[in-house]
Amino acid sequence: MIRRTWQAAMIGLARSATAKRFMQSARATSFLRDKYVAGADISAGSARAVALIKGHGIRSSLFFMGEYVDDPALVAETVGHKLTAAEALAAADLDIHVSVDPTQIGQVVTPDEVEGHARTIAGRIGALAGNRQGVHCLMLDMEDASVTDVTIALHDTLQDAGLPVALTLQAYRRRTWDDMVRQVERGSRIRLVKGAFAAGPDLAFQTQREIKANSRRLIDLMLSSEARERGFYPIIATHDTALHEHAIAAARHNGWEPGTYEFEMLLGVREDVARDLAARGERVRLYVPFGRDWWPHAVRRIGENPRNAVLLARSLVT
Ligand code: FAD
């Protein structure tokens, strides 16, 4: 209950334009930016991606920040940054893996243009990937419940067009079991997260206990023998070490070799755990945000754990 209330408050702060203006201009908050964000531009993002692979064998997904973008000019600029990210990753000979929120490429202002923008980005990734080894894709992040259907439909359309695309599904949503069954049948690439948004009890599980139980059930489906036979690619995106061990046990039991599935975590959150998994031979990726619009991303991270209140308090009093 405390956790849900805290998370809802932080989601409110993430969406507040006033808080964003204030926090992004305040020098005291810069340590939050430095904790969760690689830097202001693509050179900082790709430099961090290179350092992660060279230092720890950890792959990256680059994310140019921004969410719920309501200015068409900014949508166009964001698409440009996603293309630049793909090119920088290709130039560095890394996985061409770029994460995108549908609301940053027009879902709020120009919904008719979202598919075109997504096709442009995924098409460029496909062209740059050519015959290179690696995991190359446009990864669609999943936002609040109002955009779930359009995000899944966008994924399916791009996938049917043969473009390199992957999709995020959230364990806190009650519908996700059915969505996951469909995606396993389609042999998709799916990133499972617990969910960083709030929704009522009709749509979502409310307690951590329920969300965790649903995560385990979904991991069992994602790492089943049937999913492996269909060419499904599971991505377990959590910092929850009990879920990591659950996934590894399911993988071993059902004949998944390390490297045929992956773990993904966020830059700045429990990176020691990511390094340990990589050292054990697991495929690990970090979600590496870059750009200037860092407040919504950082405050969502604060919202993930009431104990992070101390980080927020520090940013307000220093
Ligand atoms: P938790 O139970 O929250 O955490 C597990 C452990 O990690 C706990 O010990 C906890 O204290 C620690 N921990 C977790 N977060 C933090 C933190 N910020 N600071 C310090 N310690 C922490 N959500 C969406 O709704 N849509 C998305 O598209 C999406 N994409 C994501 C992509 C990736 C790669 C990841 C890793 C997460 C993404 N999320 C997304 C966020 C996700 O839904 C959760 O809010 C977040 O991952 C926290 O849940 P957890 O699974 O790590 O478990």
Residues whose N, C-alpha, C, O or C-beta is under 5 A from the ligand:
A	BS01	FAD	D141 M142 E143 T168 V193 K194 G195 A196 F197 A237 T238 H239 D240 E264 M265 L266 V269 Y287 R301 I302 E304 N305
